[in-house]
Amino acid sequence: MQLTLHLKRLGKKKVKKVPFTLAEPPQTLEDLLIACVKNQVAAFNNKRLAVNVIGFLSPSEIQDQATSGKVDFGVLGNKNLANEQEAIDNVRIAFKDGLFLVFIDDEEVTQLQAPLQLTSQSVVTFIRMTFLVGTYW
């Protein structure tokens, strides 16, 4: 199943649109979150294990990275791999704590066990909440 994920942070104007493929349609929001986490953990771990043979950036790579605001060589000093089960536990806690919101076709989903009716035209939006922290001194 092919979906479009919209990733948004409060206070930022850009919405990042990411095509996302699922092996099977998720039945609940929790299933969707777990599938997203597994996909991202695999991508993260593959990037850690990849060997960078070319030590320079092409002009097109520089231009692509400049649009995001950061140009780097992609060299990673930390080779630790992500733990999939810890990441799944973290996404459950983060959702319950309200660190991000999920909208499916402009309807907010508030329960992890909420049944989903996703189609290939469905748009899933994740909004990362920003909490202001501070004290008066």
Buried (B, 14 or more C-beta within 10 A) or exposed (E): BEBBBBBBBEEEEEEEEEEBEBEEBBBBBBBBBBBBBBBBBEEBBEEEEEEEEEEEBEEEBEEEBEEEEEEEEEEEEEEEEBEBEEBBEEBBEBBEEEBBBBBBEEEEBEEBEBEBEBEEEBBBBBBBEEEEEEEEE
